[in-house]
């Protein structure tokens, strides 16, 4: 079993991952030191930068007793021109028990999964999907608010380039939430309702802000410092229109003072940003355990 996209995960598998992650998070399944994957080898192959996803997959593997081995892509034979397919064939010949991949090209993990016999987990591919991020977001919401069903969830920012938004827009409605996607008009795909950030946040139970991915923009937005925050970001004024108990999320990395006011990001009561990171380890433990168990 691979984890390449939300659409590729059946409902019972999503439920099992969320339940298992919750057990790991709460310490009821050996949060620190289970040896369920003792002796297993997990390859981490990141063609794009990462802090949260790379470190949490490695931490998850270690906590399950597996060895996490990272390929330093910039120092690898990729720099000598080796193709993705040849790299996949090479890594497959070393017989890992799972391979985690992040790549700048959409669907690169699916290409690798055709070659590698072990389970492949998509750690984010281009602007396509980031399925384990969506799973950890759902697990975080459920942990804090007790449910996902019936919640109004505003996802605001650079929707056009966001694999996090794409995966969440598929997963959260399957769990019963209403998802509202909003952002600057030039950062909204044409096939989603053109909602303003203010409209999306009004009455929302969860406000998830996204980074402007300037590295993927063809043209700069041309906004002056502070202008993006005032027009499209999460300010105290906009947050005041959400439900009184609304919580704040951000997949990271954040641009403080751009898509989110720094003091809101640090709000100890309402910000779930650190909880998302902590839950990320538990969700990736659940994912690794399930895909490796399913193979044996
Ligand atoms: N959320 C996320 O994917 O963060 P990283 O790029 O740091 O992994």
Boltz pocket constraint, residues with backbone or C-beta under 6 A from the ligand:
constraints:
  - pocket:
      binder: B
      contacts: [[A, 49], [A, 50], [A, 51], [A, 52], [A, 53], [A, 54], [A, 123], [A, 124], [A, 130], [A, 133], [A, 251], [A, 252], [A, 253]]
      max_distance: 6.0
